[in-house]
Amino acid sequence: MAETAIELTSGTKSVRDGLRRALRGPPFDRLAMADRSNAEIVLAEVLNNIAEHAYAGRPGPIRLWVAREPGRLCLRVEDEGRPMPGHRLPSDRLPAPGELAEGGFGWHLIRALASDLRYDRCGSLNRLCFHLRTEQSAG
């Protein structure tokens, strides 16, 4: 199983450019449109969360690894920012609209589209691993 590595820098423009670059290359370029759209939604949420919360707007490295297996993509995202609160994934409870100042539905989207979510804090490194189904993928 070949693995693709992508390096990004946190920050709104850098994340957007890095995501666009990632989606143009393997293995994303071989996905059917619906699978590619799901991957884009999940990765945009994950990467923007890192930029906004882990790095709190300051620059920092983000590394993304993607491997393709039959029927799914295996993804790992690492950063050196602040850990997730409590060193664990946010609750899977859907927040009520009044509980949030702005946005806040990102983790619900991630959980709805990804599977096997796992977060680890390894020293100063955040590591998020997950799978995306790709039943509709070509080739």
Sequence and secondary structure as in RCSB ss.txt:
>XXXX:A:sequence
MAETAIELTSGTKSVRDGLRRALRGPPFDRLAMADRSNAEIVLAEVLNNIAEHAYAGRPGPIRLWVAREPGRLCL
RVEDEGRPMPGHRLPSDRLPAPGELAEGGFGWHLIRALASDLRYDRCGSLNRLCFHLRTEQSAG
>XXXX:A:secstr
  EEEEEEE SHHHHHHHHHHHHHSTTGGGS HHHHHHHHHHHHHHHHHIIIIISTTS  EEEEEEEEETTEEEE
EEEE S   GGGS    S   GGG SS   HHHHHHHHEEEEEEEEETTEEEEEEEEE TT   
